[in-house]
Amino acid sequence: MKSNVRILLATVLAFGTIFMSPISLSAKERPDLVIAVDNLWKTMDPVIGISTTGARVHSNVFDTLIRRNRWEDPDGNKLVPWLATSWERTTPTIWTFHLREGVKFHDGHVMDAEDVAFSISEERLWAKKPMAPRGKRYAAGIVRSEATGPLTVEIETATPDPSFAYRLVTPLGFVLPKHYYNEVGTDAFGQKPIGTGPYKIVSFDSAAELVAIAFDDYWKGPAPAASLTYRIVPEFSTRYAGLAAGEFDVIVSIPADQVASVSGTAGIKVMEKSIENYPMFAFNTLDTEETPNNPLKDVNLRKAMVTAIDRDGIVKALWGDATYVPAPFNFPEYGDYYDPNRKAVYTYDPKRAAEFLSKTNYDGEELIWHITRGFYPNYEVAAEFMVEQWREIGINVRMMIVDNFGLAYKRPFHMLNMSMSSEFSGDPYRPLWLDWGPFSSRTRAKHKTWIPSDKFLEIGERFAAAQDFSSRNAAYLDLVAEWEDITPGMYLWRNVVSYGVREDLNWDPGNSAVTIFDSMYLK
């Protein structure tokens, strides 16, 4: 850099002046970051690519209407204006959003209310055949999204929803360009997306890498990196070697037993973050063509399996004090809904497990557990412990480790690995109702694992419609109780994500699995 400065000074002295824009100079000084990841989602449409592997990219390319302030509070408990400068509840069922002026998409189109209304529209999210079907669960309860002025949007819900603004920090709140989306269609948009974010994608191969360059017309100013390359490197040892050699600037998913080694490497720092994500597994509670006479239709077998597992012991052995076993849907980010004293109904109790098992007709049939290789830190090791504990009471589970979620979702399976995220601050709406309710992938996708009970649906509707904390909290607790009584899955721990980072890189993502490299997080 010093030699470049001397050359620049010599040029100025020789020619008297030099014409160079501040942006082009700063672009030369900005780093080209390479982030080694374990996987990338197959599409970058932000409501279709709902997973950690997609979310790592989305907030660098797209902006939401409202954002959680993680750069000042790692837990992001405060909502701040983003593409919406303000919002108000104008009637019990109508919210009005006022938009930022002059925001550009990556193709130069200036964002307006039509783009926002389209992004949350019936045709895109909740029509009989929507353009982005996976977005339907986020749009549950919305009946109208309408541009009422050049920079004003009204969103109407079927019933009063006092917490609606919190929903717009989720993928529902990402704003997409109506003209381009309609021109190219859903599939093409997912491969060549454009947004209003600080970086624009220039190439994307879901099997190899994604490259995005700085968007210097970004409304909040030039991005702090010249480019981002998300490169798939499935093996941790290869990611680690690349970071140590200077090939990568950031690596994800350091195994817990390797953290000390990585942090002891010269020029590398390690960040461990407890995040709002909860690894678990779902029981397949349904008879299908591939699994007729499914033993797990019997709730007593499911409860036997949950009470047979010493989750606290396993988590302590694998994570030490880095995390803990949560009671179902009792998470700290729920604010006033969180009760640190509430315990799970079904906890480790081998005697109780044997009693539940004695009530079933289970006769040692093999139960297949699909697990995606290396995706959740420590998951496979924990699964080995659990398989042994189930074997001790006579339950026969076979782990089937597969290379990607496409294979994991392929039947037959009796158990399926997954995790649930909690993007809302101060409210349990997302993981409890959106992820397990009538519009969730648990109930609608080809790999669905349960059909909610009539009671669960009735309580859920009451929960979604509640207007004050007292009635909403009561419905929330009833909904959790019904979920536990059905036992459609088992939560394992609050997730911990770890990053290996080049020591001189001033970047901190907060308590989030989302890798954002805008000026709020990268200095």
N, C-alpha and C positions, 0 to 999 in steps of 0.2 A: 504493500500500500504506500510506503514512503517513497519508493521509486516512481510510482504513478503521480504522486503529488509533485515531485521535482519536475517531471515531464510537463505537467500541467502549468507549473509556474514558469518554466522556460518558454512555453508556448505563449503565455500571456505577455511576457517581457518582449518576445520577438514580434508579436503581431499587435500588441497594444490592448487587445480585448479578445474575448472569446464568447461565442454564443452557445451556451449549453443549458438546457432546462434543468431546474432543480430535481425533477423527477428522474430524468435520465441519469444524473449523477448519483442520486440515492439508489437507483436500481442497481448500479454497479457495486455498491457497497452492501447491498442486501444479500443474505445467504440463499443458496439453493438447497433446500432441506430435503433429505431423503429419510423417510420413515419406514422402517421395516415392520410389516404387519404379518399376522398369521393367515389372513384371508381377506377377501373383499366380496361384498354382496354382488349379485349378478346384475342389478340395476341400481341407478342412482336417483330414480324418482323417490323423493324422501318419504312418501307414505307407503310405498311398495317395498322399498329396501329398509324396512324397520328391523334393524338388528345392530349390534355393536359394530359389525364389520361395515355397515353402511353409514351409521351415525358418526363414525370417525371422520368421515369426509363431509357430510351434509352441511354443517354449520360454517364450513369454509367456503362453500359455493352458494348457499342460500341464506337468506335472512328470515327470521320469524317476525311477526307483528310485535310480539312482546318477548322479553328475554329475562332470564334469571341472572341476577348480579353475582356471579361466582368470582369475579376478579377482586371484589372487596370482601365477600363472604364466601369461602370455599363451598359452603352448603347451599348457597344460592337461594336463601329464604326471602329475598326481596325481588318483586317484579319491577322491571324498568321499561320505559318506552324504547322501541326500536324502530321498525318500519311504521308502526303507529306511534304518533307523538302523544296521543291521549285517547281515552275511551271513557264512556259512561253508560250506565244502564238507564235508558230513556223511558222504558216501560218495564213491567215485570218480566216480559219475554223478549224484549228487543234491546240489543246492545249496539251502540254507535261508536265507530272507530274513525279517528281523524288521522290521515296519513301524512307521512313526511313528503315534502315537495322536492322534486328534482332528482329523485333516486333513479339510477340507470340500471337496466339489465346489461348483461355482458355483450349483447349485440347493439347496444346504444339506445334501445327503446326505453322511454321514460315510464317508469311504473305509475299506474293510476288505479283508481278504484275498480275499474273493470278487471284488472289483473287479480286484485285481492278477492273480489267477489267470485271470480272463476275458480281460484285456488280452493275455495271452500264451497263450491257449488254442487248442486244436485247431480248434474251431468257428470262431474268428475268423481264424486265420492259416494253418493247414496242413491242414485237412480236404480231402477231394476237391473240394468246392466251398466254400471258405472265405468268410467274410463280407468279408474284406479281402485279396484275392488277392495284392496286391503285397507283403504282409508275409511271404509264404512264404519268401523268401530270408533274411530275418532270423531266422526260426524254424527254419532247417535244423538237423536233429539233435535237436530237442526232442521228447520223447515224452510228457511229462506236465507239467501245470501245475496244482497243487492247493492249495487253502486247507486247511491242517492245524490251524488255530486262528484266532481272530478277527483276529489281526494277524501270522500266520505263514503263509508260502507255501513250498512245495517245488517246485522245477523240476528235472525229470529229463531227462538227455540219453541218447541211444542208446549213446554211447561216452563215455569220460572226456574232459572238456574243461576243462583247467586254466585257460584264459583266459576262461571263460564270463562272469564278472562284467564284463569289458570290453564285452561285447555289449549290456549294459543301459544304456550311455550313448548308444546309437543309438536310432532310433525304436522299436525293440523294447521299450525300457524305459519308454515313456510309459504312464501309467496312465489308463484311461478308465472311466467309470461304467457298470457292467454293466446296471443297471436302465434307464437312459436309452437306451443303445445298442440294447438289445433292443427297447425300446418303439418307437423311431422308425426303426431300420434304418440300414444303412451309408450310403446316399446322403443321407438327411436329416441324419444326424449330421455328415457332411462339410460341410453347409451351415450347420447351427446346432449347433456342437459345444459341449460343456462339459467342463472339466477341473478341475484343482486349482490351476492357476497363478495368478500375481498379477493377471492381467487376464481379464475375461470378454467374449466377443464378443457384441455387441448387433446388429450388421448385417454382412452379407457379400455382396458382389456381385463375383464373380471377374473381371468385366470393368471394374470401376470402383474399388472401395475396400473395405476392411475396417475396422470401428470396434470397439474394445474399451475397456471402462471398468475402472477399478481395482476389484479384488475385495478389499474391506476385511476379509473374514474369512479372508484368506490366512494359512496357518499360520506363515509367517515374518514376518508383520506387513504393514501397508498398503503398497501399491505406491507408488513415488516419483513416478509421474505420475498425473494424474487420468484421462487417457485416451490411447489410441494410435489414430491414424488412418493406416493404410497406403493411400496414394492412388496409383493407377497414373498415371504421367506418362511416356509412352514416350520422348519426346524429351529428350535431356540438356539442350539449350539452355533448354527450358521449366522443367526441374527447377532449373537454375542460377538462372534469373531469379526463380523463386519463392522460393528460398533467400535471394537477395540482397534481395528485397522483404519478407522476414519472413513470407511465406505458409507456408513449410516450415521445420521445425527441423532435419531431417536429409534429405540426398539420397544416393542410392546410385549407384555405377557412373560415376565421373568418368573420361572418356577420358584416357589417359596424356598426350596432348598438350595437355590442358586443365587439368592439375593446377596448374601454376604460376599460371595466370590466376585460378583459383578461390581458391587460397591467398593471393593478393595482394588479394583483395576484403575491404574493411573489414567487420568483424563476423563473419567466417567463418574457420573453421579446417578443415584437410584432414587426414584420417587415412588413411594407406596401410598395408594389412596383407597380409603374405604368409601365405596360408592353406593349410589341408590339403585343397586341391582342385586338380585337374589337368585343364585343358582338353585335349581330344584329338579325334580322329575315329575312328569305327569303319568298317572296310571291310565292305561287304555281301559276304559270302563265299558266298552261297547263290543258286541258281537259283530264281526265283519266276515266277509267271504274268506279272508286269510286267517282269521282267528275265530272260528265258530266255537261255541261252548267255552267262551273266554272265562277262565276262573276268576279274573279280576272284576267281573260283574258283581261279585259278592263283596259288599262293603266290609264284612267281617274279615275277609282276607286282606283287604287294603289296610284296615286298622291293625291287624296282626303285624303286617310288614312295617308300619310306622312305629309301633311300640316295641318292636324287636331291635331297633337301631339306636345305639348310643351316640347320638349326634354330638352332644357336648364333648364326649371323650375323643371322638374322631377329629372334631374341629380344633380342640386343644392340641392334639398331637400334630396336626398338619400346619396350623397357623399360629400356635402360641396364643399371645394376647392380641393379635392383629385384628381379630374379628370375633363373632359370636353367632349363636343359633337364635334366630328371631322366632317369636310366636307368630303364627300366620297373620299377615297384614297388620302387624303392630310395629310400625317402622318410625324411627325418629323424625323423618322428614314430614310426617303427618301433623306436626305441630300439636295443637290442643287435642287432637284425636289420639295421640300416642300416650300409652299408659305403660311406663317402665315396669310396673308391678304385675301386668297381665301375663299369664303363662299359657302355653299351648295346652289344649285339652288332652292330646295324645302325645305323651312323652315316653322316654325309655323305661320299659317295665316288662322284663321277660316273662314274668308270671301272667301279666295281663295279656301279653302277646299270645301265649299258649292258650289262654281262655278264648280269645277271639278266634284263633285257628281251629279250636275244637268245635266251633259252631258252623264250620264250613264243610263242604264236600271235597275240598282240595285233597288230591291224592298224589302229590309230588310232580305234577305236570311241569315241564320246563317253561319258565317265563323269560322271554327275550327282552333285554334292555338295550336299546340303541343309544350309543354315546358317540358324539362327534369328537374325533381325535384332537387332543390338545387345545380345544376351544376354551374350556373353563379351567383356570389354574387349579390344580390339585383334585379335580373332579374324578379322574380315572383312579387315582390312588384311594380316594374316599370310597369309590364304588367297590373296590376290591375288599375293603374292610366290611362293607355292608353285605356283600354277597356271602362272606363267611358268617356273619351274624345271622343272616336268614337261613343258611345251611344248618346252623346249630339248632334251629327249632323246626327243621324239616321243610323249608321252602326252597325250591330249586330255581335259582335265577342265573341266567347266562348273559354275561356282558358281550355285546357285539360292537366292537369299536370300528367306526366307519370314517371315511376321509372328509365328508362334507355333509351339510344338512339335507341336501337332496337325497342322499342315501339314507340318512337317519329317518327321514319322513316316509321312506318307502316301507310299506307293510310287507310281511307281518312283524308286529312288535307288540309287546305288552306294557312296556315302559319306555318313556321318551325323555331324553335330557332336554333341558331348556333353562331359561332364566326369565325373571320378570323384573322390569324396571319401574321406577316410581318417579316420573318426571315432574309431577305436580309438587309444589311446596305447600305444606299446610293442609292437604286434603287427600283422602284415600281413594279418589275416584278412579285413577288410571289402572293400577294393578288389580284392584278388587272387582270392579265392574266392567271396565273396558277389556281386560285380559281374560276374564272368566265369564262374562255375560253373553247375551244372545248374538252379538256381532263379532265375537272374538274368533281367532283362528282355532282356539280349543274346541269350538262348537261348529265352525263352518268350513274350515279348510279340509283338504283331502286327508290330511293326517289328524283330523279331529279326534279328541280323546274322551269327550263326555258330552252329555246333553243336560243342561241345567234343570234342576227340579222346578216344578211349578212354584214351590215355596221360595226358592232362590230368586226366581224371576219376579215374584210379587214383592219380596223385600227389596230387591234391587230397584224396582220402579219407585218404591217409596223412598229409598235412599236418594235416588237421582232427583226426585221432585222436592225433597225437603228444603225449606227456606231458612231455617234457623239452626244454630249449632246443636241445640238440645235434641231436636227431632232427627237431625241428620246423624248425630252421633249414636242415638238409639238404634236407628235403622242400620247403620254401619256395623254395630256390634251384633245385631241379629243376623246380618248377612254373613259375617265371619263365622258365627256359630253354625249356620246352615252349611257353609263350605266345610267346616271341620267335621260336621256330622256325616257329610257325604264322603269326605276324604278323597278328592280326585287327584291329589298330588302330595308332595312333601317338600317343604323348603329345607335347604341344607345350611346355608350361612349367608351373611351379608358379604357381598363380593369385595374382594380386594384386587385392584389392578396395580400393576407395577410398570414403570418405564425406566429403561436405561437411557440416559441423556448425555450428550456431549457436555463436558463440564462447563464450558464457557457459554453455553446456550441459555439465555435468560428466559426460560419458558416454564409456566406452571399452569396446568389445566384445571386446578381446583379439584374438588371431590366429584369427578365426573369421568366416565369412560370415553367421553367425547374429546378427541384431540383437535382443539381449535388453535389456529396460529394467527389470529388477528391481533390488532394492537392492544387489545385488552389483556391478552395472555402472553404474548411474545414481545419483549422489550428490546 
